[in-house]
């Protein structure tokens, strides 16, 4: 067993595939999986076995199974050992094992992995401090929001997000559709909401939507879902009957259903299907209406051929991008 062999296994699904390992474990085959890891150096067997042993609280045995892999110095094995140590309550050992050196701290990817481990160990401030220098990478912002969930760090997150959210608002006015922080407004609203400031989140994101100061369909969807979560049905109806109807109509229908208004939800979808300007969206609408009909005591939509279709909602302007994040230049 050596690093090259392990790298090959991991990248080419060498040995027993993870799905087969899982199947064996589900049917009580832990011991054969452990033997394959020990006798054949099968990485996916080692990985599956140690996870199963950890779930059973057998952390010392999990560490023994992993030891030959760790001895090679392979980074993935070291991280797997750190995970076991952390789950065993040996946080400091886990952190010391994979703590990045100076070169590692220059890598946003490595810092993300270590920050997530720090957060699991309860070292949330150190995790945030580790990632802040890498905020030129736009995806780091969403990682920060994720690891601080429920950690009483919303104030700091809002400070970090604010300049990027404002920059995203200004980008649309300048016609800069490739702005890297297109997600910042949605993240700002998410943090405000979880901080108990939902009204503020709705006001700010609603202003962005009304003023068309956003870059991606995701932001519009996030606003509609925010309205739905907080029972702002009237505001959501205005959104669902305006120029963004195709994006948010399904969210509106589900919100009606969740508030005990399933008949209205079905009627909304049927009316949309019947409208001439919805040609091209009827397959998706029919499928949605078919599901909506199930919320009521009435018979399902008769077009059974449309059931089960999953055509995505997209911007209705012809100049829109078809890739995520979906953007629009109008």
C-alpha positions in Angstrom: 0.0 0.0 0.0 1.4 3.4 -0.9 0.1 6.9 -1.7 0.0 6.3 -5.5 -2.1 3.2 -5.1 -4.5 5.0 -2.8 -4.8 8.0 -5.1 -5.6 5.6 -7.9 -8.2 3.8 -5.9 -9.9 7.1 -4.9 -9.9 8.6 -8.4 -10.8 5.4 -10.3 -13.1 3.7 -7.8 -10.6 0.9 -7.5 -11.4 -2.0 -5.3 -14.9 -2.5 -4.0 -17.1 0.4 -5.0 -18.7 2.5 -2.2 -22.2 1.5 -3.2 -21.3 -2.2 -2.8 -19.6 -1.4 0.5 -22.7 0.3 1.7 -24.8 -2.7 0.6 -22.6 -5.1 2.5 -22.8 -3.0 5.7 -26.5 -2.7 5.4 -26.8 -6.5 5.4 -24.5 -7.0 8.4 -21.3 -7.5 6.5 -19.0 -5.3 8.7 -16.4 -8.0 9.4 -15.9 -9.0 5.7 -15.5 -5.3 4.9 -12.9 -4.8 7.6 -11.0 -7.9 6.3 -10.9 -6.4 2.8 -9.5 -3.2 4.2 -6.9 -5.0 6.2 -5.9 -7.7 3.8 -6.3 -6.0 0.4 -5.7 -2.4 1.3 -9.1 -1.5 -0.1 -9.7 2.2 0.7 -13.4 2.3 0.2 -13.8 -0.7 2.5 -11.6 1.0 5.1 -13.7 4.2 4.8 -17.0 2.4 5.1 -15.9 0.2 8.0 -14.6 3.1 10.0 -17.8 5.0 9.5 -19.8 2.0 10.7 -17.6 1.5 13.7 -17.8 5.2 14.6 -21.6 5.0 14.5 -21.4 2.0 16.9 -19.1 4.0 19.2 -16.1 1.7 18.5 -13.6 4.6 17.9 -10.4 2.7 18.9 -11.2 -0.1 16.5 -11.9 2.4 13.7 -8.5 4.0 14.3 -6.8 0.6 14.1 -8.5 -0.2 10.8 -7.3 3.1 9.4 -3.8 3.0 10.8 -2.1 1.3 7.7 -3.6 3.9 5.4 -2.5 6.7 7.7 1.0 5.3 7.9 1.5 6.0 4.1 1.1 9.8 4.9 -1.8 10.0 2.4 -3.7 13.2 3.1 -7.2 11.7 2.7 -6.4 9.1 5.3 -5.1 11.7 7.7 -8.3 13.6 7.3 -10.3 10.4 7.9 -8.3 9.8 11.1 -9.0 13.4 12.2 -12.7 12.9 11.7 -12.6 9.8 13.9 -10.6 11.6 16.6 -13.1 14.4 16.6 -16.1 12.1 16.9 -14.3 10.4 19.8 -14.1 13.6 21.6 -10.3 14.0 21.0 -10.6 17.4 19.3 -7.1 18.7 19.9 -5.5 15.6 18.5 -7.8 15.9 15.5 -6.9 19.5 14.9 -3.2 19.0 15.4 -3.1 16.1 12.9 -4.2 18.2 9.9 -3.4 21.7 10.9 -2.3 23.5 7.7 1.3 24.8 7.5 2.1 28.1 5.9 1.7 26.8 2.4 -1.6 25.2 3.4 -2.9 28.5 4.7 -2.4 29.9 1.3 -4.8 27.4 -0.2 -8.5 28.4 0.1 -9.5 24.8 -0.4 -7.4 23.4 2.4 -8.4 26.3 4.7 -12.0 25.5 4.0 -11.6 21.9 5.1 -9.7 22.8 8.2 -12.2 25.6 9.0 -15.1 23.1 8.8 -13.2 20.8 11.2 -12.5 23.8 13.6 -16.2 24.7 13.5 -17.2 21.1 14.4 -14.7 21.3 17.3 -16.3 24.5 18.5 -13.5 26.8 17.5 -15.7 29.0 15.5 -13.8 32.3 15.7 -10.6 30.6 14.6 -12.5 29.0 11.7 -13.8 32.4 10.6 -10.4 34.1 11.0 -8.8 31.4 8.9 -11.3 31.9 6.0 -11.5 35.7 6.0 -8.2 36.2 4.1 -9.6 34.1 1.3 -12.7 36.1 0.7 -11.5 37.1 -2.7 -12.9 33.6 -3.6 -16.6 34.3 -3.7 -17.6 30.8 -2.6 -15.9 31.3 0.7 -18.7 33.7 1.7 -21.3 30.9 1.6 -18.9 28.6 3.5 -18.7 31.2 6.3 -22.5 31.5 6.4 -22.8 27.7 6.7 -20.2 27.1 9.4 -21.6 30.0 11.6 -25.2 28.7 11.5 -26.5 28.7 15.1 -23.1 29.9 16.4 -24.1 33.4 17.5 -21.9 35.1 15.0 -24.5 36.6 12.8 -23.4 40.2 13.5 -19.9 39.5 12.2 -21.3 37.7 9.2 -23.4 40.6 8.3 -20.4 42.9 8.5 -18.5 40.6 6.2 -21.3 40.2 3.7 -22.5 43.9 3.5 -19.8 45.3 1.1 -20.2 42.4 -1.3 -24.0 42.6 -1.3 -23.8 46.3 -2.0 -21.3 45.7 -4.8 -23.6 43.1 -6.3 -26.5 45.7 -6.3 -24.3 48.2 -8.1 -23.0 45.6 -10.6 -26.4 45.3 -12.4 -26.6 49.0 -13.0 -23.1 48.8 -14.6 -24.2 45.8 -16.7 -21.6 43.6 -15.0 -23.2 40.2 -15.2 -20.1 38.2 -14.2 -19.9 39.7 -10.7 -18.4 37.0 -8.5 -20.5 37.8 -5.4 -23.9 37.4 -7.1 -25.1 35.3 -4.1 -24.3 38.0 -1.5 -27.7 39.5 -1.3 -29.4 36.2 -0.8 -26.8 35.3 1.9 -27.4 38.7 3.6 -31.1 38.0 3.8 -30.5 34.5 5.1 -28.3 35.7 8.0 -30.8 38.5 8.8 -33.6 36.0 8.9 -31.7 33.5 11.2 -30.8 36.4 13.4 -34.5 37.1 14.0 -34.6 40.1 11.7 -36.9 38.6 9.0 -38.8 41.9 8.5 -35.5 43.6 7.7 -34.5 40.8 5.4 -37.8 41.1 3.5 -37.5 44.9 3.3 -34.0 44.8 1.9 -34.3 41.9 -0.5 -37.7 43.2 -1.6 -36.2 46.5 -2.4 -33.6 44.8 -4.5 -36.2 42.8 -6.4 -38.5 45.8 -6.9 -35.5 47.9 -8.1 -34.2 45.1 -10.3 -30.9 45.4 -8.4 -29.9 41.7 -8.5 -28.0 39.5 -10.9 -29.3 35.9 -10.6 -32.7 34.1 -10.6 -31.5 32.5 -7.3 -31.9 35.8 -5.6 -35.5 36.2 -6.8 -36.3 32.6 -5.7 -34.7 33.2 -2.3 -37.0 36.3 -1.9 -40.1 34.4 -2.8 -39.2 31.5 -0.4 -38.5 34.1 2.3 -42.0 35.6 1.8 -43.6 32.1 1.9 -41.8 31.1 5.1 -43.2 34.2 6.9 -46.7 34.1 5.5 -46.5 37.2 3.3 -49.0 35.7 0.9 -50.3 39.0 -0.5 -46.8 40.2 -1.3 -46.0 36.8 -2.8 -49.1 37.0 -4.9 -48.0 40.3 -6.4 -44.7 38.8 -7.3 -46.4 35.7 -8.8 -48.7 37.7 -11.0 -46.0 40.1 -12.3 -43.1 39.8 -14.8 -41.4 37.1 -12.7 -44.4 34.8 -12.5 -42.7 31.9 -14.2 -40.0 31.9 -11.6 -42.1 32.1 -8.4 -45.6 30.7 -9.3 -44.8 27.3 -7.9 -43.6 28.8 -4.7 -46.8 30.8 -4.4 -48.9 27.7 -5.1 -47.1 25.8 -2.4 -47.5 28.7 0.1 -51.2 28.7 -0.6 -51.3 25.0 0.1 -49.3 25.4 3.3 -51.8 28.0 4.5 -54.8 25.7 3.9 -55.8 27.2 0.6 -55.2 24.2 -1.7 -58.2 24.9 -3.9 -56.8 28.4 -4.6 -53.4 26.8 -5.3 -54.8 24.4 -7.9 -56.8 27.2 -9.5 -53.7 29.4 -9.8 -51.8 26.6 -11.7 -54.8 25.7 -13.9 -55.2 29.4 -14.9 -51.5 29.6 -15.8 -51.7 26.5 -18.0 -54.7 28.0 -19.8 -53.0 31.3 -20.5 -51.6 31.7 -24.0 -48.5 33.5 -22.9 -47.4 30.4 -20.9 -46.9 28.3 -24.0 -43.6 26.4 -23.6 -44.1 26.2 -19.9 -47.2 24.0 -20.0 -45.3 20.7 -19.4 -43.9 21.9 -16.2 -47.1 23.6 -15.1 -49.1 20.5 -15.9 -46.8 18.4 -13.7 -47.0 21.0 -10.9 -50.7 21.2 -11.2 -50.9 17.4 -11.1 -49.2 17.5 -7.8 -51.3 20.4 -6.7 -54.4 18.6 -7.5 -53.3 15.9 -5.0 -53.6 18.5 -2.3 -57.4 18.7 -2.8 -60.2 16.2 -2.9 -60.8 16.8 -6.5 -59.7 14.5 -9.4 -56.1 15.0 -10.6 -55.3 16.9 -13.8 -56.3 14.7 -16.7 -53.1 15.0 -18.7 -51.4 12.0 -17.2 -48.6 12.1 -19.8 -47.3 15.2 -18.1 -47.0 13.6 -14.6 -43.5 13.3 -13.3 -41.9 15.8 -15.6 -39.3 18.0 -13.9 -38.6 20.8 -16.4 -36.9 23.5 -14.4 -38.2 27.0 -14.0 -36.1 29.5 -15.9 -36.1 33.2 -16.7 -38.6 34.0 -19.4 -36.5 36.6 -21.2 -34.8 35.3 -24.3 -31.5 36.9 -23.3 -31.1 34.9 -20.2 -28.3 32.4 -19.5 -29.2 28.8 -19.2 -26.5 27.9 -16.6 -26.4 28.4 -12.9 -26.5 31.0 -11.5 -29.3 32.0 -14.0 -28.9 35.7 -14.9 -30.8 38.1 -17.1 -29.7 41.1 -19.0 -32.9 43.0 -19.0 
